[in-house]
Amino acid sequence: MASGLACIDGVLLPALEARVPVTDEGLIRGDGVFEVIRLYDGRPFALEAHLARMERSAHGLRLPLDVDAVRGDIEAMLAVASDGDDLVRVLATRGGRRIGLFEPMPAARASYTLGRVTYAPVRVLDGIKSLSYAANVLTSRIARERGFDEALLTSPHDRVLECPTSSFFAVTDGVLRTAPLSDHVLDSITRRVVLDVAEVAEEPITVADLEQIDEAFIASTVVEIAGVSRIEDRELQAPGPLTSDVAARVRAHIAASLGG
Ligand SMILES: Cc1ncc(COP(=O)(O)O)c(C=O)c1O
């Protein structure tokens, strides 16, 4: 298993020996960008979409990034990937470093309970997957302190946005809905796949709407699709019928894109 390996500026070395200077503003200010790419039997899903988003994120941050060098780093890592290397995390920092890490998949959960946490997206970071993720991980911690599996981020104006590391979809009156990008949610790769394989209304979801939903799911590179079994004290069937259908379509899309 190569999980112990890292890649710094194109050089593969044991992760424990990988170093970045403490003066790197990627560390000091969270000034940088990142992507997490899922490997299926060692093959990356949606690599080009991730690289394109990383390039957009870097452009948004005014961060110089050689995206071909990042692709080269990932190829070098894939050449040594082993069983258990499920995810590749790539970072680019303001200090000019490219960092690649293998990560194992977190333990799978069949379904999620979600607790609401108020969250105001930082508008200037729209469309940017930046290293500044303290707010996202804090919302997860707050939700877990309240006994939920994960946070459901809702804006101060009661819009339902997304989860800290996944997109959120809800079904009301048979219509599958997700927040539009204009509500400052991440342009998630998996969200795009769902929009491709299913009919989805990209329209605002309000906190009041949560009382009317029939089923809900979250979507991300890491979880693919997972049903939501409770939002606050409202129990839901998980997975609901539409969730199961979308999950199967997403899996088929991933398999087809990996070549069967
Ligand atoms: C805020 C947020 N929304 C959604 C997602 C899901 O994005 P993707 O499908 O590209 O993994 C992530 C992933 O980290 C995220 O951080």
The ligand as an SDF file (V2000), in Angstrom:
LIG
                    3D

 16 16  0  0  0  0  0  0  0  0999 V2000
  -18.8840   22.4410    0.2380 C   0  0  0  0  0  0  0  0  0  0  0  0
  -18.8540   21.2250   -0.6260 C   0  0  0  0  0  0  0  0  0  0  0  0
  -19.9500   20.9080   -1.3570 N   0  0  0  0  0  0  0  0  0  0  0  0
  -19.9750   19.8120   -2.1470 C   0  0  0  0  0  0  0  0  0  0  0  0
  -18.8760   18.9620   -2.2330 C   0  0  0  0  0  0  0  0  0  0  0  0
  -18.9000   17.7670   -3.1560 C   0  0  0  0  0  0  0  0  0  0  0  0
  -18.0690   18.0520   -4.2400 O   0  0  0  0  0  0  0  0  0  0  0  0
  -17.5270   16.9100   -5.2090 P   0  0  0  0  0  0  0  0  0  0  0  0
  -18.7210   16.2270   -5.7730 O   0  0  0  0  0  0  0  0  0  0  0  0
  -16.7740   17.6580   -6.2510 O   0  0  0  0  0  0  0  0  0  0  0  0
  -16.7030   16.0080   -4.3730 O   0  0  0  0  0  0  0  0  0  0  0  0
  -17.7170   19.2720   -1.5120 C   0  0  0  0  0  0  0  0  0  0  0  0
  -16.5420   18.3990   -1.6040 C   0  0  0  0  0  0  0  0  0  0  0  0
  -15.5780   18.5610   -0.8940 O   0  0  0  0  0  0  0  0  0  0  0  0
  -17.7030   20.4240   -0.6930 C   0  0  0  0  0  0  0  0  0  0  0  0
  -16.6210   20.7290    0.0260 O   0  0  0  0  0  0  0  0  0  0  0  0
  1  2  1  0
  2  3  1  0
  2 15  2  0
  3  4  2  0
  4  5  1  0
  5  6  1  0
  5 12  2  0
  6  7  1  0
  7  8  1  0
  8  9  2  0
  8 10  1  0
  8 11  1  0
 12 13  1  0
 12 15  1  0
 13 14  2  0
 15 16  1  0
M  END
$$$$
